[in-house]
């Protein structure tokens, strides 16, 4: 990432939030990562994006280098309040948004609650139509040792095999990439915050709610996405009244790593 990108941790809504930013006279684009991810998601496109835009990347609380808070409410509504408070912190009136996976739902929620602050949205393999966690998991999350079971579950997961599910081209998997995705999983508090997310997270926006979002939206998808299948992108494109869908073959869920030049060009052409 270029030297002009400043990296810092700021306190927003009583939680420590890690940000990377270069904010100047250029239009701002806010980039939001997905579940179990971080600002690293945009590592391949930010150097080029920052030539044309101010950029602001955020590690959502519970993920990346942000605080794994045991008091923060991890609902989409509260994530929305957090993003708006971050915009206020940096004295930003409005911005373009890009959201990958769960970050797409966060971006859509910002557009739902504060449409005047969202110029356009780019949804990158965005999650969609997920229901609230089932009652068993929500109730189980209150058990004293439930976070320990979650820790044991994730520790058994092989990071490389997980990466092979999110990338179509396995040759793109690097040690740095695996280390970035594994690092938060080593923090004990991550599992406590994960359980709070399980309790607090509402379902994704419904068809009826999506149809009320008139913000211009570009959906970019990998045809071979195993995490959020293309049919989700097609339904989102159908439900959002002012959207278009672009699909890349031989690309999976981590579209920013597999098609960085293409995604960069699509964003620049769209966010004008």
C-alpha positions as CSV (number, residue, x, y, z in Angstrom):
1,X,0.0,0.0,0.0
2,X,1.3,3.5,-0.8
3,X,3.1,5.6,1.8
4,X,0.3,8.2,1.5
5,X,-2.1,5.8,3.2
6,X,-2.2,6.6,7.0
7,X,-2.9,3.8,9.4
8,X,-4.4,4.6,12.8
9,X,-6.8,3.4,15.4
10,X,-9.6,5.7,16.5
11,X,-12.2,5.5,19.2
12,X,-15.7,5.5,17.8
13,X,-18.8,4.7,19.9
14,X,-16.5,3.5,22.7
15,X,-14.7,0.9,20.6
16,X,-11.2,1.0,19.1
17,X,-11.5,1.0,15.3
18,X,-8.6,0.4,12.9
19,X,-8.6,2.6,9.8
20,X,-6.4,3.1,6.8
21,X,-7.0,6.4,4.9
22,X,-5.8,9.0,2.5
23,X,-8.4,11.8,2.6
24,X,-7.8,14.9,0.4
25,X,-9.7,17.0,-2.1
26,X,-10.6,14.0,-4.3
27,X,-14.0,12.3,-3.9
28,X,-14.0,9.7,-1.1
29,X,-14.7,6.0,-1.4
30,X,-15.3,4.0,1.8
31,X,-14.3,0.3,1.5
32,X,-15.8,-2.2,3.9
33,X,-14.7,-5.8,4.2
34,X,-16.7,-9.0,4.9
35,X,-17.1,-11.6,7.5
36,X,-13.8,-12.9,9.0
37,X,-11.9,-10.5,6.8
38,X,-10.2,-7.1,7.1
39,X,-8.9,-4.1,5.1
40,X,-6.5,-6.6,3.5
41,X,-9.4,-7.5,1.2
42,X,-8.6,-4.3,-0.8
43,X,-4.9,-4.6,-0.7
44,X,-4.7,-5.2,-4.5
45,X,-6.9,-2.3,-5.6
46,X,-6.2,0.6,-3.2
47,X,-2.9,1.7,-4.7
48,X,-4.7,2.4,-8.0
49,X,-7.9,3.7,-6.5
50,X,-6.0,6.2,-4.4
51,X,-4.8,7.9,-7.6
52,X,-8.4,8.9,-8.3
53,X,-10.1,9.0,-5.0
54,X,-9.7,9.7,-1.3
55,X,-9.9,6.3,0.3
56,X,-11.0,5.2,3.8
57,X,-10.8,1.5,4.8
58,X,-12.2,0.3,8.1
59,X,-11.8,-2.9,10.1
60,X,-15.2,-3.5,11.5
61,X,-15.2,-4.1,15.3
62,X,-14.7,-7.8,15.9
63,X,-12.5,-8.2,12.9
64,X,-9.0,-7.4,11.6
65,X,-7.0,-5.1,13.8
66,X,-10.1,-3.5,15.4
67,X,-11.1,-4.2,19.0
68,X,-12.8,-7.5,19.7
69,X,-15.1,-5.8,22.1
70,X,-17.2,-7.7,24.6
71,X,-19.7,-4.8,25.0
72,X,-20.2,-3.6,21.4
73,X,-23.5,-4.4,19.7
74,X,-22.6,-6.2,16.5
75,X,-25.9,-5.6,14.7
76,X,-26.1,-4.1,11.2
77,X,-27.9,-1.1,12.7
78,X,-25.0,-0.4,15.0
79,X,-22.4,-1.0,12.3
80,X,-24.3,1.6,10.3
81,X,-24.2,4.0,13.2
82,X,-20.4,3.3,13.5
83,X,-19.8,4.0,9.8
84,X,-21.7,7.3,10.0
85,X,-19.8,8.3,13.1
86,X,-16.5,7.6,11.4
87,X,-17.7,9.8,8.5
88,X,-18.4,12.5,11.0
89,X,-15.0,12.0,12.7
90,X,-13.3,12.6,9.4
91,X,-15.7,15.5,8.5
92,X,-17.1,13.7,5.5
93,X,-20.5,14.7,4.2
94,X,-21.0,11.9,1.7
95,X,-19.0,9.2,-0.1
96,X,-19.0,6.3,-2.6
97,X,-19.2,2.9,-0.9
98,X,-17.7,-0.4,-1.8
99,X,-18.6,-3.5,0.3
100,X,-17.4,-7.0,-0.1
101,X,-19.5,-10.0,1.2
102,X,-21.0,-8.9,4.6
103,X,-19.6,-5.4,3.9
104,X,-22.1,-5.2,1.1
105,X,-24.9,-5.6,3.6
106,X,-23.3,-2.9,5.8
107,X,-23.1,-0.6,2.8
108,X,-26.8,-1.2,1.9
109,X,-27.8,-0.6,5.5
110,X,-26.0,2.8,5.4
111,X,-27.9,3.6,2.2
112,X,-31.2,2.6,3.8
113,X,-30.7,4.7,7.0
114,X,-28.8,7.7,5.5
115,X,-29.3,7.7,1.7
116,X,-28.1,11.3,1.5
117,X,-24.7,10.3,2.6
118,X,-24.2,7.5,0.0
119,X,-23.4,8.6,-3.5
120,X,-23.2,5.2,-5.1
121,X,-22.6,1.6,-4.0
122,X,-20.3,-1.1,-5.4
123,X,-21.3,-4.6,-4.1
124,X,-18.5,-7.1,-4.4
125,X,-19.9,-10.6,-4.1
126,X,-22.2,-9.2,-1.4
127,X,-24.0,-11.4,1.1
128,X,-27.8,-11.4,0.7
129,X,-31.0,-12.8,2.1
130,X,-29.3,-14.5,5.1
131,X,-31.7,-15.0,8.0
132,X,-31.0,-14.3,11.6
133,X,-29.0,-17.0,13.4
134,X,-31.2,-19.9,14.6
135,X,-32.5,-19.9,18.2
136,X,-30.3,-22.7,19.3
137,X,-27.1,-20.8,18.3
138,X,-28.3,-17.6,19.9
139,X,-29.3,-19.2,23.1
140,X,-26.1,-21.3,23.1
141,X,-24.0,-18.2,22.8
142,X,-24.9,-17.3,26.4
143,X,-23.4,-20.5,27.8
144,X,-20.2,-19.8,29.8
145,X,-17.9,-22.0,27.7
146,X,-19.5,-21.5,24.3
147,X,-16.7,-19.2,23.1
148,X,-14.2,-21.9,23.9
149,X,-16.1,-24.4,21.7
150,X,-16.1,-21.8,18.9
151,X,-12.3,-21.4,19.4
152,X,-11.8,-25.1,19.2
153,X,-13.9,-25.3,16.0
154,X,-12.0,-22.6,14.2
155,X,-8.6,-23.9,15.3
156,X,-9.4,-27.2,13.6
157,X,-9.9,-25.4,10.3
158,X,-7.0,-25.4,7.9
159,X,-6.6,-21.8,6.6
160,X,-5.3,-22.9,3.2
161,X,-8.4,-25.1,2.6
162,X,-10.6,-22.2,3.5
163,X,-8.8,-20.0,1.1
164,X,-9.2,-22.6,-1.6
165,X,-13.0,-22.2,-1.2
166,X,-12.9,-18.4,-1.6
167,X,-10.5,-18.3,-4.5
168,X,-11.0,-19.9,-7.9
169,X,-7.3,-19.6,-8.8
170,X,-5.5,-21.4,-5.9
171,X,-2.1,-20.1,-7.2
172,X,-3.0,-16.7,-5.8
173,X,-2.8,-18.0,-2.2
174,X,0.3,-16.6,-0.5
175,X,1.8,-16.9,3.0
176,X,1.0,-13.3,3.6
177,X,-2.7,-13.8,2.7
178,X,-3.0,-16.9,5.0
179,X,-1.3,-15.0,7.8
180,X,-3.6,-12.0,7.5
181,X,-6.7,-14.2,7.6
182,X,-5.4,-16.4,10.4
183,X,-4.1,-13.7,12.8
184,X,-7.5,-12.6,14.3
185,X,-8.4,-16.2,14.8
186,X,-5.6,-16.5,17.3
187,X,-7.1,-13.9,19.6
188,X,-9.3,-15.3,22.4
189,X,-11.5,-12.2,22.5
190,X,-12.3,-12.7,18.8
191,X,-14.5,-15.7,19.7
192,X,-16.4,-13.7,22.4
193,X,-17.1,-10.9,19.9
194,X,-18.1,-13.5,17.3
195,X,-20.7,-14.9,19.7
196,X,-22.0,-11.4,20.3
197,X,-22.4,-10.9,16.5
198,X,-24.3,-14.2,16.5
199,X,-26.7,-12.8,19.1
200,X,-27.1,-9.3,17.7
201,X,-27.0,-9.7,13.9
202,X,-30.3,-9.2,12.2
203,X,-31.1,-11.0,9.0
204,X,-30.0,-9.4,5.7
205,X,-32.2,-6.8,4.1
206,X,-35.4,-8.2,2.7
207,X,-36.7,-7.9,-0.8
208,X,-39.1,-5.2,0.3
209,X,-36.3,-3.2,2.0
210,X,-34.0,-3.5,-1.0
211,X,-36.7,-2.2,-3.3
212,X,-36.7,1.0,-1.3
213,X,-33.0,1.7,-1.9
214,X,-32.7,3.9,-4.9
215,X,-28.9,4.6,-4.6
216,X,-27.2,3.7,-7.9
217,X,-25.5,0.3,-7.3
218,X,-23.0,-1.8,-9.3
219,X,-22.8,-5.5,-8.4
220,X,-19.6,-7.3,-9.3
221,X,-19.5,-11.1,-9.0
222,X,-17.3,-14.1,-9.6
223,X,-19.1,-16.7,-11.6
224,X,-17.5,-19.5,-9.6
225,X,-18.2,-17.9,-6.1
226,X,-18.8,-20.8,-3.7
227,X,-19.5,-18.6,-0.7
228,X,-22.2,-16.3,-2.1
229,X,-23.4,-17.9,-5.3
230,X,-24.1,-15.8,-8.4
231,X,-27.8,-16.4,-8.0
232,X,-27.7,-14.2,-4.9
233,X,-26.2,-11.4,-7.1
234,X,-28.8,-11.9,-9.7
235,X,-31.6,-11.6,-7.1
236,X,-30.0,-8.5,-5.6
237,X,-29.8,-7.0,-9.0
238,X,-33.5,-7.8,-9.5
239,X,-34.6,-6.3,-6.2
240,X,-32.5,-3.2,-6.2
241,X,-34.3,-0.7,-8.5
242,X,-31.2,1.2,-9.7
243,X,-28.6,-1.5,-10.2
244,X,-26.5,-3.3,-12.8
245,X,-24.6,-6.6,-12.5
246,X,-21.2,-7.5,-13.9
247,X,-19.9,-11.1,-13.8
248,X,-16.4,-12.4,-14.3
249,X,-15.7,-16.0,-15.3
250,X,-12.9,-17.9,-13.6
251,X,-13.3,-15.9,-10.4
252,X,-14.5,-16.8,-6.9
253,X,-15.5,-15.0,-3.8
254,X,-12.3,-12.9,-3.4
255,X,-13.0,-11.0,-6.6
256,X,-10.6,-8.1,-5.5
257,X,-7.7,-10.6,-5.5
258,X,-8.6,-12.5,-8.6
259,X,-9.7,-9.6,-10.8
260,X,-8.0,-6.5,-9.3
261,X,-7.5,-4.6,-12.5
262,X,-11.0,-5.3,-13.7
263,X,-12.6,-4.4,-10.4
264,X,-10.5,-1.2,-10.2
265,X,-11.6,-0.1,-13.7
266,X,-15.3,-0.9,-13.0
267,X,-15.2,1.2,-9.9
268,X,-13.6,4.1,-11.6
269,X,-16.0,4.0,-14.5
270,X,-19.0,3.7,-12.2
271,X,-18.1,6.1,-9.4
272,X,-18.1,9.4,-11.4
